Amino acid sequence: MQMQMQDLTDLYIVKLQEIYSAEQQGLEAMQQAVQAVSSPELQQGLSMHIDQTQQQLQRLEQMFDRLGAQPGDEVNLGMQGLVQEAQRLMGQDASPEVLEAGLIACQQAMEHYEIAGYGTARTYAQLLGDDEAVQLLDQTLGEEKRADDQLTQLAQQINIEAMNA
């Protein structure tokens, strides 16, 4: 059920719902990817971000509680498309190195999508004077940016391995 959007608070709640759906879908995709890759470094990085994502979902649930809102059941279509691309890649007959290079690219696209969403939500929280949410959103934004940086570092080696596969 869609809610009426009358003001920035309503838009803020919808943005948080979109992020929540994106995080849930991203979590499932990472859980699939961690099974599909053989690089211990990539497995470890994905596993760490899976744990982090579960904490991020809890932070979002705290924000919903404080706002008297629910996460909702709308599917974030942007993330759904990014997840489908990763799943399609996992269904290809690819060498392990090429699969991992491709999955890193897919994962980074998901991270960038989440970074954009969290940045917008933080801006709304700032405008609405919700300092506690700003802190929570800042914490998550930092985690997402660090995850992206870690993926970039992993890609430097894995992309070379894919080139020589």
HELIX and SHEET records of a PDB file:
HELIX    1   1 LEU A    8  ALA A   36  1                                  29    
HELIX    2   2 PRO A   40  LEU A   67  1                                  28    
HELIX    3   3 LEU A   77  MET A   90  1                                  14    
HELIX    4   4 PRO A   96  LEU A  127  1                                  32    
HELIX    5   5 ASP A  131  MET A  163  1                                  33    
END                                                                             
